[in-house]
Amino acid sequence: MSDYVQAQRDYYRLRCEKAVDALKSRGFDAVVVEDSGSAVEAVLEMVDPGAKVGVPGTVTIRQLGLMERLQARGNEVVQHWVGGLSAEEMRGLRLEQMTSDVLLTSTNAVTLDGRLINIDGSGNRVAAMVFGPGRVIVVAGANKIAHDVEEGTNRAKRVAGPINALRLGGQAPCTRTGYCVDCSPPVSICNVTVIMDGKPSGTEVTVILVPEDLGY
């Protein structure tokens, strides 16, 4: 491994370790793993083979191939990123994710003082992270670590927002400008902002941080 690659990995690990300590102080379960492969194995160990797993809109989880691994061993995986669904079917799947045994997702930002920041279009992902499934597992790359809430919110709107808008093929202005212009519904996909200052009562939340770039 070259010196500059190792330096970035060391930098990422330091930030992950700092964020993990802060997350634990706020009641979250949190851990740093070695790499993407270790993150996959950690999730598989945490999820019971008979559990129903809800997977909302998350590039990170799909990038890791976790849904395929879970399905291959017999887990029922509930997701809505499939073609040809009616609005009613889409809503039904999103509601089912909220009542799954486990919610498996990522986050738009993790702050160095232990907060999770997410911005949604419809709110199903953030709602399920806060209440519904008894267990929530969040996997995030070190590229999502921000210094504080302000930086994390900016990251969610100015990095994740435009890329997601382009992925969805919507009419948000950022799909043409490449940067956030703080637009409004119905074209905006940034309609619901949730800052998790600590672990919600009644929900177990585990955050797995990976010292790599994952998702956006």
C-alpha positions as CSV (number, residue, x, y, z in Angstrom):
1,M,0.0,0.0,0.0
2,S,1.4,3.4,-1.0
3,D,2.2,6.0,1.7
4,Y,-0.6,8.4,0.5
5,V,-3.2,5.6,0.6
6,Q,-2.1,4.5,4.0
7,A,-2.2,8.1,5.3
8,Q,-5.8,8.5,4.1
9,R,-6.8,5.2,5.7
10,D,-5.1,6.3,9.0
11,Y,-6.9,9.7,8.9
12,Y,-10.2,8.0,8.2
13,R,-9.7,5.5,11.1
14,L,-8.9,8.4,13.5
15,R,-12.1,10.1,12.6
16,C,-14.1,6.9,12.9
17,E,-12.7,6.2,16.3
18,K,-13.5,9.7,17.5
19,A,-17.1,9.5,16.2
20,V,-17.5,6.0,17.7
21,D,-16.5,7.3,21.2
22,A,-19.0,10.2,20.8
23,L,-21.8,7.9,19.6
24,K,-21.4,5.6,22.6
25,S,-21.6,8.5,24.9
26,R,-25.0,9.3,23.5
27,G,-26.3,5.7,24.0
28,F,-25.7,4.3,20.5
29,D,-23.8,1.0,20.0
30,A,-21.0,1.8,17.7
31,V,-17.9,0.1,16.2
32,V,-15.1,0.7,13.7
33,V,-14.4,-2.2,11.4
34,E,-11.4,-2.8,9.2
35,D,-12.9,-2.5,5.8
36,S,-16.1,-3.1,3.7
37,G,-15.8,-6.9,3.9
38,S,-15.6,-6.7,7.7
39,A,-18.7,-4.5,7.7
40,V,-20.6,-7.1,5.7
41,E,-19.6,-9.9,8.1
42,A,-20.5,-7.7,11.1
43,V,-24.0,-7.1,9.8
44,L,-24.5,-10.8,9.1
45,E,-23.5,-11.6,12.6
46,M,-25.9,-9.1,14.1
47,V,-28.9,-10.1,12.1
48,D,-30.7,-13.3,13.0
49,P,-31.1,-15.6,9.9
50,G,-34.9,-15.7,10.5
51,A,-35.3,-11.9,10.8
52,K,-37.2,-9.7,8.4
53,V,-34.9,-7.0,7.2
54,G,-36.2,-3.6,5.9
55,V,-33.9,-1.8,3.5
56,P,-35.0,1.8,2.6
57,G,-33.3,4.0,0.1
58,T,-29.6,3.5,0.7
59,V,-26.8,3.3,-1.8
60,T,-24.2,2.1,0.8
61,I,-26.1,-1.1,1.7
62,R,-26.6,-1.9,-2.0
63,Q,-23.0,-1.1,-2.7
64,L,-21.9,-3.6,-0.1
65,G,-24.1,-6.4,-1.6
66,L,-25.7,-7.0,1.7
67,M,-29.2,-7.6,0.5
68,E,-28.0,-10.4,-1.7
69,R,-26.1,-12.0,1.1
70,L,-29.0,-11.8,3.5
71,Q,-31.4,-13.2,0.9
72,A,-29.0,-16.1,0.1
73,R,-29.1,-17.3,3.7
74,G,-32.9,-17.0,3.9
75,N,-33.6,-13.6,5.3
76,E,-36.7,-11.9,4.0
77,V,-35.6,-8.5,2.7
78,V,-38.2,-5.7,2.2
79,Q,-37.1,-3.0,-0.2
80,H,-38.8,-0.6,-2.6
81,W,-36.1,0.1,-5.2
82,V,-37.7,-2.2,-7.8
83,G,-39.3,-1.2,-11.1
84,G,-43.0,-1.2,-12.0
85,L,-44.5,-0.5,-8.6
86,S,-47.6,1.5,-8.2
87,A,-47.7,4.4,-5.7
88,E,-49.9,2.2,-3.4
89,E,-47.4,-0.7,-3.7
90,M,-44.5,1.6,-3.0
91,R,-46.2,3.0,0.1
92,G,-47.0,-0.6,1.3
93,L,-43.4,-1.6,1.1
94,R,-42.2,1.5,2.9
95,L,-44.6,0.8,5.7
96,E,-43.5,-2.8,5.9
97,Q,-39.9,-1.7,6.3
98,M,-41.0,0.3,9.3
99,T,-42.4,-2.8,11.0
100,S,-39.5,-5.2,10.1
101,D,-37.4,-6.9,12.7
102,V,-34.3,-5.0,11.6
103,L,-33.8,-1.8,9.6
104,L,-30.6,-1.8,7.6
105,T,-29.6,1.6,6.3
106,S,-26.9,4.2,6.1
107,T,-26.9,7.9,7.1
108,N,-26.2,11.2,5.3
109,A,-23.8,12.3,8.0
110,V,-22.2,11.3,11.3
111,T,-20.8,14.1,13.4
112,L,-17.6,13.9,15.5
113,D,-19.7,14.7,18.6
114,G,-21.9,11.6,18.0
115,R,-25.0,12.7,16.1
116,L,-26.7,11.2,13.0
117,I,-28.1,13.6,10.4
118,N,-30.5,12.6,7.6
119,I,-32.6,14.4,5.0
120,D,-35.4,12.6,3.2
121,G,-37.9,13.3,0.5
122,S,-40.8,11.3,1.9
123,G,-39.5,10.6,5.4
124,N,-40.0,6.9,5.5
125,R,-36.3,6.2,6.1
126,V,-35.8,8.6,8.9
127,A,-39.1,7.6,10.5
128,A,-38.0,4.0,10.6
129,M,-34.6,4.9,12.0
130,V,-36.3,6.7,14.9
131,F,-39.3,4.3,15.7
132,G,-40.6,1.0,14.4
133,P,-38.1,-1.8,14.0
134,G,-36.6,-3.0,17.3
135,R,-33.2,-2.9,15.9
136,V,-31.6,-0.4,13.5
137,I,-28.2,-1.0,11.9
138,V,-26.4,1.9,10.3
139,V,-23.4,1.4,8.1
140,A,-21.4,4.4,7.0
141,G,-18.2,5.2,5.3
142,A,-15.7,7.7,6.8
143,N,-16.5,10.1,4.0
144,K,-19.8,10.8,5.8
145,I,-18.1,12.0,9.0
146,A,-18.6,15.7,9.6
147,H,-17.3,18.0,12.3
148,D,-20.6,19.2,13.6
149,V,-24.3,19.5,12.9
150,E,-23.9,22.5,10.6
151,E,-21.3,20.7,8.5
152,G,-23.3,17.5,8.5
153,T,-26.5,19.2,7.4
154,N,-24.6,21.0,4.6
155,R,-23.1,17.7,3.5
156,A,-26.6,16.1,3.4
157,K,-28.0,18.9,1.3
158,R,-25.1,19.9,-0.8
159,V,-23.4,16.5,-1.5
160,A,-25.9,13.7,-1.0
161,G,-28.9,15.8,-2.1
162,P,-27.8,16.7,-5.6
163,I,-26.4,13.2,-6.3
164,N,-29.6,11.6,-5.2
165,A,-31.7,14.0,-7.2
166,L,-29.7,13.0,-10.3
167,R,-30.1,9.3,-9.5
168,L,-33.9,9.7,-9.2
169,G,-34.1,11.8,-12.4
170,G,-36.3,14.4,-10.8
171,Q,-36.9,18.1,-11.6
172,A,-34.9,19.6,-8.7
173,P,-32.8,22.5,-9.8
174,C,-29.6,20.8,-8.4
175,T,-29.9,18.3,-11.2
176,R,-29.0,21.1,-13.6
177,T,-26.8,23.3,-11.4
178,G,-24.9,20.6,-9.6
179,Y,-25.3,22.3,-6.3
180,C,-28.2,23.0,-3.8
181,V,-30.3,26.1,-4.3
182,D,-32.6,25.3,-1.4
183,C,-35.6,24.6,-3.6
184,S,-39.1,23.7,-2.4
185,P,-41.7,21.0,-2.9
186,P,-42.9,19.5,-5.1
187,V,-39.5,19.2,-6.9
188,S,-37.4,19.1,-3.7
189,I,-36.2,15.8,-2.4
190,C,-35.0,17.4,0.8
191,N,-38.2,17.7,2.7
192,V,-37.6,16.1,6.1
193,T,-34.5,16.7,8.2
194,V,-33.9,14.6,11.3
195,I,-31.0,15.0,13.8
196,M,-30.6,12.0,16.1
197,D,-29.0,13.5,19.2
198,G,-29.0,10.2,21.0
199,K,-30.4,6.6,20.8
200,P,-34.2,6.7,20.7
201,S,-35.8,5.0,23.7
202,G,-37.1,1.5,22.8
203,T,-34.9,1.1,19.7
204,E,-31.5,-0.5,19.6
205,V,-29.2,1.4,17.2
206,T,-25.8,0.1,16.1
207,V,-23.6,2.3,13.9
208,I,-20.8,0.5,12.0
209,L,-18.2,2.9,10.6
210,V,-15.9,1.9,7.8
211,P,-12.6,3.8,7.1
212,E,-13.4,3.9,3.4
213,D,-15.5,5.9,1.0
214,L,-19.0,4.4,0.8
215,G,-22.1,5.8,-0.7
216,Y,-22.7,9.5,-0.9
